[in-house]
Amino acid sequence: MKNWQTKYINKIVCGDALKLLKEIPSETVTLTVTSPPYFQQREYENGGIGNEKSVEEYIDKLISILKEIVRITKNNGSIVFNLGDKYDDDGGLLLVPYKFAQEAINKCNLKLINSLLWIKPNPTPRQFKKRLVNAYEPFFIFVKSRDYIFNLDEFNKTKKRANINRRHTRIGEKYFELIDKSDLKEEEKKQAKLELIKAIEQVKTGEIYSFRMKIRGIHALPFGGQNGGRLYHIKNKGFTIIKIHGNSLKPDYMINSVATIKGAKHPAIFPLDLVKEIVKLLSNRGDIVLDPFVGSGTTAIAALQLDRKFIGIDIRKKYCEYAKERIKNLHYQKTLL
Ligand SMILES: C[S@@+](CC[C@H](N)C(=O)[O-])C[C@H]1O[C@@H](n2cnc3c(N)ncnc32)[C@H](O)[C@@H]1O
């Protein structure tokens, strides 16, 4: 076992995950982010997972691998699995991801802390007249203990950065005119403008996502009930500002990302930006991030870009070569920076 690091750290290793994971010592890996082959969706290599006759057999195989992952995961680590669903011959969903999650909880002593939604803007088109498109897949976050790493600040930073791109936004400017046009008293107008400036600044710095302003005499008064407080402000102060914290269409647990890279040499690549979000949230610099079904190497690339180490395993030689090529290009790109 002495040389396990030489063999695995920052390497793409070709072979069967179950066999190879047994060579890695216990409690060494901080995070696993992976997407096993989907059940009966594609022809994968002999010995590869995915071509089993029943969902139960498929899940059993995944659970054997998951048990090894749990063993090599540190106490403060997490295990993230993305799975796709499948219809049976009668046109009913098999609920593969959820059956897997239940087995993982029951048999591997894991806690499921989140089920993120990967919203696919480019899903497989609708093939049946009486069925809608399934345009999302779950990313399950399992933990071993309550001490798991959870860098919420790092995770939120990206969202804030996205908003900082709005520093040139003209959001809210129209309200200055509306305040001037309104019949608010001079003192009320002054106060409204001060609070408006504050809200615009908050959008520009990413503190809030957006806001709306309601001004007495300009906007219709809200109904009572939950709006009672706002109604009071409009009547007594002349205005109210409704702050929107986070993009309401895209809360924390939804990550909207395009699946595959055009012309890629792997059929099921998952999106780099999504994996990077997960890596930032659930590991620290220098930690080891594992993907036992690494395919084109997306998890390895995310880990390297964020100064983590990686272990990548795939049974198919062709994909291992492709992953190595992508990683090599990454190093090349870094030298150009
Ligand atoms: C859904 S793909 C993963 C794609 C990957 N997330 C990416 O971004 O490219 C699943 C991968 O698991 C590999 N695989 C199948 N059975 C395996 C096994 N027993 N051990 C290791 N890898 C396996 C397949 O070759 C395939 O590349």
The ligand as an ORCA input file, in Angstrom:
! r2SCAN-3c Opt
* xyz 0 1
  C     -21.763      8.755    -16.925
  S     -20.119      8.415    -17.331
  C     -19.223      9.606    -16.388
  C     -19.013     10.863    -17.121
  C     -18.224     11.881    -16.340
  N     -18.975     12.409    -15.223
  C     -17.768     13.023    -17.241
  O     -17.995     14.203    -16.898
  O     -17.220     12.775    -18.316
  C     -19.772      6.933    -16.490
  C     -18.392      6.339    -16.705
  O     -18.236      5.199    -15.873
  C     -17.339      4.297    -16.516
  N     -17.501      2.968    -15.888
  C     -18.454      2.040    -16.086
  N     -18.291      0.982    -15.281
  C     -17.180      1.237    -14.542
  C     -16.490      0.505    -13.531
  N     -16.897     -0.683    -13.117
  N     -15.385      1.064    -12.998
  C     -14.935      2.289    -13.418
  N     -15.554      3.015    -14.381
  C     -16.668      2.498    -14.933
  C     -17.742      4.401    -17.980
  O     -16.693      4.012    -18.830
  C     -18.123      5.871    -18.128
  O     -17.059      6.647    -18.657
*
